[in-house]
Amino acid sequence: MGAHASLESSWSAVLQGALRVAGFFSLILVLTPVHVATRLLPGFSPLIMPRLFHRWLVRLMGFNVRVRGVMTDAPSTLFVANHSSYLDVPVLGSVIPAAFVAKSEVARWPMIGRLAALQNTVFVERRAACAAKQRDGMRERLERGQSLILFPEGTSSDGMRTLPFKSSLFSIAEAALPNGQPVTVQPVTILCTELGGLPISRAWRPYYAWYGDMTFMRHLWMVFCIGGFTVDVVFHPPVVAGGFDDRKALTVHCHRQVAKGVEQCVTGRHTAAAK
């Protein structure tokens, strides 16, 4: 990224970054007490304010979110998506009325962990010994009619490829809900495809993707300064676990759908089909 340092070091970019940082903290200061208060109201969905926050945040950041396909309106849906950046969270959160599933380490991140907790995030341990407890917690959310967003790769990548999906947490979709209906599973592809209206190349992808040994605060400041990303969100046909031999077959199917979506976004075939 050093070759492109001028993007976030010009006076205009620094000023833009500073204004966006101010806007970001303003959103937090204004919406957090409102969110806390509305959570005490009976019948008020705890997902309304987080979705509003995400929508305003992506607008503040200058993101263009292009949605393709049809998002299911079934309650208690498990959305499974690829993952290349923490920026996937506000993008998906602005589109999908659901809580996120995140690794337990996120809960300990300064500020981000607190925001994630306020947004009803389900934190899960990576240890196999905790798997049953994690599934019970996620299952409870689904049984209450809430939907969840899961990143089954377990980590983030550069976005150009889809890492293997871990099948363990897919087991929450195997049993029927209390009303007898199956859990709906919808694969979702998310990929940053443009920067400043131009196709994003592999060299520029680290401006959106966050992986490896990248420093979080440095990367976040760069995002505030640059903005202007176009992110494609592709909804693939929803399925249910009963249509597959076991959860591993379900996992493979979802991985193939998401990976196919990544390939189509990279080659521009989704964009061409939409014109």
Summary of the structure (lengths in Angstrom):
residues: 275
radius of gyration: 18.6
end to end distance: 32.6
largest distance: 59.1
contacts: 850
relative contact order: 0.17
helix: 49%
strand: 16%
